[in-house]
Amino acid sequence: MKNIGGTCDTCAYLIYDEEYEEYVCDIDIDEDDYVRMTFRQFRSCPYYRSGDEYRIARKQ
């Protein structure tokens, strides 16, 4: 999946793939959702999830 909205670097689904030797999005979506993501213009990824594990602690 390509970088949509520039938020992939902080996304919890971004993992390092040793086979490709680069970071990839590891979200499990079906083919229909992938086509929608590829051909539509989104301001940000609808599947984005913050990888900041301290975010909740800062709010306390």
SULRAQUI-V241327 format. One record per residue. N is the residue number from 1. RES is the residue in one small letter. PSI is psi as a letter, one per 40 degrees, with the letter a starting at -180 (NA if undefined). Layout:
BEGIN
n=(N/N)
res=(RES/RES)
psi=(PSI/PSI)
END
This chain:
BEGIN
n=(1/2/3/4/5/6/7/8/9/10/11/12/13/14/15/16/17/18/19/20/21/22/23/24/25/26/27/28/29/30/31/32/33/34/35/36/37/38/39/40/41/42/43/44/45/46/47/48/49/50/51/52/53/54/55/56/57/58/59/60)
res=(m/k/n/i/g/g/t/c/d/t/c/a/y/l/i/y/d/e/e/y/e/e/y/v/c/d/i/d/i/d/e/d/d/y/v/r/m/t/f/r/q/f/r/s/c/p/y/y/r/s/g/d/e/y/r/i/a/r/k/q)
psi=(h/i/h/h/e/e/e/d/e/e/i/e/e/h/i/h/h/d/d/e/f/i/h/i/h/f/i/g/i/i/d/d/d/d/d/d/d/d/e/i/h/i/d/i/h/e/e/h/h/h/e/g/e/e/d/d/d/d/e/NA)
END
